[in-house]
Amino acid sequence: MNNQVDANFMVFRQDISSIELPSTFTFPFDYTPHPLTISAANQLQHYLETQQDWVHNFGTHPENDSSIMGKMFGVLVVRNEEGELGYLQAYSGILAGKTRLPSFVPPIFDRQEPAFEYTQKEDEILVINQAMIALEKASVFIDAQNNLDQYLSQEGEALKSQKSALKTAKKKRQKLRKEVKGQIPDEEYAILLSAHERESRQYDLSFKSEQKKFLIKKAELELRVAPFLKQLSDYKNLRKAKSAETQQIIFNQYQFKNYLGQYKSVDQIFSEKKSITPPSGAGDCAAPKLFQYAFENNYTPISLAEFWWGKSPNLEVRQHKNYYPACKAKCHPILSFMLKGLDLDPNPVMSHQPEDLVIEILYEDDWIIVIDKPAYLLSVPGKELKDSVQNRMKAKYPNATGPMIVHRLDMGTSGIMILAKDLKTYHHLQQQFISRTIQKQYTAKLDGVPLDKDSVINLPLRVDLNNRPHQVVCYDHGKPAETRWELLDTKNGKSMVRFFPHTGRTHQLRVHASHPKGLNIPIYGDELYGNRLDRLYLHASQLDFVHPYSQKRMCLESPAPFLL
């Protein structure tokens, strides 16, 4: 391709001659943006703020509109065959209803192509959906279902009440027998006992008779509904099969090229990662689009960055203009293939030297150990990184029994952890965590200033299935998570706060700080929900618990190793 006529090769407007090129390429799953990519991103962001070529509601203005949708954008700094530096830009998914927009690299495969064969499959799925709707609205089905529901509601409740009355009467008889036994003559007690037995048999026979009538009628009404439910089930199974066929047709169109010039389909990539089916939208994120375009046009990748533009989604934490790593579920397998042959920056998580991560023991006796964990030491071994509190403590205390690790801190979080030397102590302490009688305090530096001075945050959390270990706020499936916090001080647009978590969910403090419905301010240095720095500025500063053997209340403290 003649790069001079490539409208997607963007030229830097800012003077970048003084910016030194990186010696290795960006590690896309955890990075600090290079100055070149920041310059490219700033240029793209200026375009997004001023362009009038298309319309998309990013929610960057305070209008209340359900159509608001923020978007992930990416920039890839490249060198063309003439040695000129420029950059490519892309967006994830669809923007302004389009898979293609001027100056953005095209999708790897364009689903909006009218000639694409899956449109026939979509029409077949539409016919199935219409048939299902017609069946669900059929009066004969509705009447049959209503009759069944009404019968189960009325007669089922009546039967339930009768059974409850049976139990109540039985308890009364038992109570009466217990009260009069030994207080009346044996002959009278025998007569009472015989009367109670007759009454019990009579009630049982009456209940069983009503129960039999109920079950017969219930089966009759269910028989009338069954054909419709069977047909609905058949439609759903057929739709599922057609959807799978449609998805497979789409997957077959995605052929990814890597730095070495090799090609692999999305199915091949994910089968190697032991994923049965690629996630929906795999290959439609900004980063794979950028690399595909670069490799197909003989551009040399220099550095990469992706940023969020617009209002945060309801579930995920996304801050306007913040940079984010590539996602795990969709992009990790794809980019791992596409970047083969490129010399990448080291993974920051793996770059910390064990000798620099020193564990300080704050308290120790025959049963417990209380430590001050350094930032960037795992609590327990990971898949790739084995150095951890658990492995170190197991080596230091070979006679300790049980798991030792009673609770965990995130890898980037420093501060107080309590360990058990034996299994009985472990269970005792674990029960205190489960019953939430242990009181925890954390000190954090925030990348901004909250509007209030204190409050309580209640946002239920669950894991982001497409981007582990990220957590999302989910009111349908999330576990309750509660955090009380108070403002300690502010300075230079930053603030120091103290967190008092009532629950202990994964990443609870990090999400409650950064989510728009929480403080809407990420913890300083949070590489997952904010921006990576030298460390995560979060420290477990106090732990208050009952000693498993002395039964005395203990309070251990550790001052935060960072200042405002």
HELIX and SHEET records of a PDB file:
HELIX    1   1 ASN A    3  VAL A    5  5                                   3    
HELIX    2   2 PRO A   35  THR A   50  1                                  16    
HELIX    3   3 TYR A  118  LYS A  137  1                                  20    
HELIX    4   4 SER A  139  VAL A  180  1                                  42    
HELIX    5   5 ASP A  186  GLN A  253  1                                  68    
HELIX    6   6 VAL A  266  GLU A  272  1                                   7    
HELIX    7   7 ALA A  286  GLU A  296  1                                  11    
HELIX    8   8 CYS A  331  MET A  338  1                                   8    
HELIX    9   9 PRO A  348  MET A  350  5                                   3    
HELIX   10  10 PRO A  354  ASP A  356  5                                   3    
HELIX   11  11 VAL A  389  LYS A  396  1                                   8    
HELIX   12  12 LEU A  423  ILE A  434  1                                  12    
HELIX   13  13 GLN A  508  SER A  514  1                                   7    
SHEET    1   A 3 LEU A  85  TYR A  91  0                                        
SHEET    2   A 3 LYS A  71  ARG A  79 -1                                        
SHEET    3   A 3 THR A 300  TRP A 309 -1                                        
SHEET    1   B 2 GLN A 255  LYS A 257  0                                        
SHEET    2   B 2 TYR A 263  SER A 265 -1                                        
SHEET    1   C 8 GLU A 360  GLU A 364  0                                        
SHEET    2   C 8 ILE A 368  LYS A 373 -1                                        
SHEET    3   C 8 SER A 414  ALA A 420 -1                                        
SHEET    4   C 8 LEU A 538  VAL A 546  1                                        
SHEET    5   C 8 GLN A 439  LEU A 446 -1                                        
SHEET    6   C 8 LYS A 494  PRO A 501 -1                                        
SHEET    7   C 8 GLU A 482  LYS A 491 -1                                        
SHEET    8   C 8 ASP A 454  ASN A 458 -1                                        
SHEET    1   D 5 GLU A 360  GLU A 364  0                                        
SHEET    2   D 5 ILE A 368  LYS A 373 -1                                        
SHEET    3   D 5 SER A 414  ALA A 420 -1                                        
SHEET    4   D 5 LEU A 538  VAL A 546  1                                        
SHEET    5   D 5 ARG A 553  GLU A 557 -1                                        
SHEET    1   E 2 LEU A 461  VAL A 463  0                                        
SHEET    2   E 2 GLN A 471  VAL A 473 -1                                        
END                                                                             
